[in-house]
């Protein structure tokens, strides 16, 4: 049976219930189809966690490596869909993820080799498209990718043009670009992003509530 090592970097000591249910459905769907092996690590340094997970994942001799994030939701057949793309010859392929706050697509083109990006005009239902970068949640890759990239390959480095450290996912895709590794996005495989929002008391909200309560008496 083909083995998928699923990697989850965690910067918290818990996972959201919505993600937990999503993972359970994905795991149940895999029964007698393929093996899902889950590994995780926890730290405040995302780039270090991802590089460490690569080392651990490869020790388990996977046929595929799948990255998922605990603040996302995934269709139950996500591994199956992505495996088919890898089997067809793709090296790195993911689904379509919305940005966690704005709701736009988390898919980008590089406008500079150092990792300066612009959002790609990708929409659900466009099939498989070639991209330069995307989020790491819901991205599958063949293990041999890490024979072509030198570890650590997620390490964040200061970018003087941006005056900041680009994310570890951006650094990975920059390294893929330099190594000639194509990256693909299946826009028919759409994920969700989980956000936590604060509820605040609106001005006059108390008076409105009391007024409605009196009407009910």
Secondary structure, 3 states (H helix, E strand, C coil): CCEEEEEEEECCCCCCHHHHHHHHHHHHHCCCCCEEEEEEEECCCHHHHHHHHHHHHHHCCCCEEEECCCCEECCCCHHHHHHHHHHCCCCEEEEECECCCCCCECEEEECCCCCCEEECCCCCCCCEEEECEECCCCEEECCCHHHHCCCCCCCCCEECCCCEECCHHHHHHHHHHHHCCCEEEEEEEECEECCCCCCCCCCCHHHHHHHHHHHHC
